[in-house]
């Protein structure tokens, strides 16, 4: 699946805690769900700040925050061009709104509904309008606490099952053991006072710095050695805060450090007497988790999500009551047993937060809305377990109404049932769609399908592979069929052979009416074997999901040898297995591509082999020569015709051998001619 990620609204260093969350999620997505492709859409100013950018497919958007209408217009064109399957906007609104693919956005909170006075009339109007539109058009709203979810459901009037909660966490360095020596170095670096209260927050109005300062002004009369340390970017309320500090003579006791190095933050916490967190409104409250991980006791606001996140690891205050704030700070300062109890509780509570788990929740929800978008809620329940891995099977189809019913039944009636079946029809003009519809009714909630114009068989297969969620994947053409226990045998093989990522088995050719023609020459193979032959019967092949991430998808420019070329790419990096048992049957009849265009098929094979091995083996040259019309149509009944055939075969084979292997020594050409004569006389 191709997941589009909209970072066009990100303003590095300005977006607060949500920026850190986005970066953490981006870090974990490829780790916990490597089967998907993550396509990041952003301006160059944002892309230059991303870590491990090589993990993502990048789409540079020429417009940024200064021209949001142009951003929206650009995304509207770029999203379909890049084949995005599901769209994720992690910054408060969904952009663009009118998408034909499933979409989700992250809405951290609805602070403006509680404190509209903290926003200008223009910003308040924009928030209410854009958030409401986003919630209406999105398939999913992701938020960061149960408290925030309750507000979203109540204010936006959307179903609760449309909102998912993904908890946040602290940054990675908060999980490391603190270095004792660095604690002193950080104290010296920032000239930290001997005894201080700590509050890390941008100076936004809802962070409630003024009431904390009022409480501190009361405390200084009792605790003359106590100071207050602020960190964070200057924002809307900064001037009011500075004015209060100056007018109350607190400038020597209040230290504003501004933005500090992120890796130093755990040591600020560990040097502090406590975290004081009097925020009026929080969607989550990352400093609470940071304090819990740093061994810093907490005095915190009793409103919104704060009690949900800190639970019994904090002493709670009324954030609008400076006297209550001062009293609780004083209680914690003078009570060592209370401090110990809070820290013990924090060590337990902090285990509930993990960005890896949070990222997993987001990906699972994106997979779910993509599946529901394709074909109903029931398919979203398909899952993988160690005992029952999910197997995804894709069937590309175009005007195959004569055979597709039998193909579908061969998948649906497998003895192994944990199968995700995806049919990608290219807009058939015969009765294919009618038959698919009938099969969907016959096997309810088990088939996902679309019918739309595509760019050929490779494109259709790739569409299906990008939507596949299984641990094991395969494709079955719309005129081929599986044996009854094929998938069960494949799953059993992969369970017993964990080092093997690709497997194929024995196959056979059947006629148009299903009667037996011949066995396919299947046998074990590797990269070297594939240089001179292709002993893999395509419908018998299955592979693990890790191949999709490493090798990618089919080459959409190929029309005949796309499977053979894919096997070669796989064999370069993965061990290939073989099941010595019959798994599938492939039809051979005049209308198939491989039958009525044999010369083109073999010509493409030569190009594939040349591009992967730098030379073409004589086997393929010989096979190609036999497809040349003047040779292929010669029945060789008379001596004269037989003589003409021999000369034509030798001449045409030699020309093509030189054409594809001109860089090899002349002695090899002589060996080839000898091999060709031996092969012909043996055949004769």
PyMOL commands that set and color helices and strands:
alter all, ss='L'
color gray80, all
select helices_A, chain A and resi 17-32+44-47+53-55+65-81+111-114+116-118+121-137+146-156+160-162+172-175+180-189+205-207+209-219+238-247+262-271+286-294+306-313+322-333+336-352+355-375+377-381+404-412+432-442+457-467+486-496+529-532+538-540+546-551+562-573+593-596+598-613+618-625+629-632+639-660+666-683
alter helices_A, ss='H'
color red, helices_A
select strands_A, chain A and resi 2-6+37-42+57-60+86-89+102-106+140-143+163-165+196-200+227-231+254-256+274-277+298-301+314-317+391-397+419-425+447-451+472-475+481-482+502-510+516-519+542-544+576-587
alter strands_A, ss='S'
color yellow, strands_A
deselect
rebuild
show_as cartoon
